[in-house]
Amino acid sequence: NHDFAAVDKLNIDFFNTYARESALWTRRTLSEEDKNYIKSLKLVEQVHNFTVVHSTLYSPELFEYIQTSYDAHLAFEQQNTPLAFMGHSHVPVNFFKRKNVSFNMETEVSVDESLRIMINVGSVGQPRDENPDAVCCVYDVDQGKIHLTRIRYDVEKAARKIISAGLPEILAERLKYGR
């Protein structure tokens, strides 16, 4: 959503002050080549036996969150592949649909073709789960395993770069505390 906001494909009037300022800074900073690339991206992409979406499959252009079993149920209704990866909420969580929707926060998931699976891959930066480490998601197609791994990075250095770019200090602080 911030990528689309940065290339003027999303109205930023509803963004909070800091997110709006960040989007405007990114608009000024990106090259035309970068902007054209972002504009060319699809909101939903199918690859191999899985789907990738930033937010939801039922309304990807609205950038809504999947945070509850009901939200996941709505997305599962639109899922055409056994597996989907998403982000947006910045919280790594796994949803499963058999008869009902369940979820867990395990770091390893075995792909089971008898059910639908949605993996929220978390984030690199501004996590919402109070853990500032980046999350890396690897899908081993041959083994049928998904691994979510936390990776430490120099959060202080990243925060200093945000401040030195002239962006609001709160954006740097959010990296440190994951809120």
Secondary structure by P-SEA (a helix, b strand, c coil): caaaaaacccccccccaaaaaaaaaaaacccaaaaaaaaacccccccccbbbbcccccccccccccccaaaaaaaaaaccccbbbbccccbbbbbbbccbbbbbbccbbbbbccbbbbbcccccccccccccbbbbbbbcccccbbbbbbbbcaaaaaaaaaaaacccaaaaaaaaccc
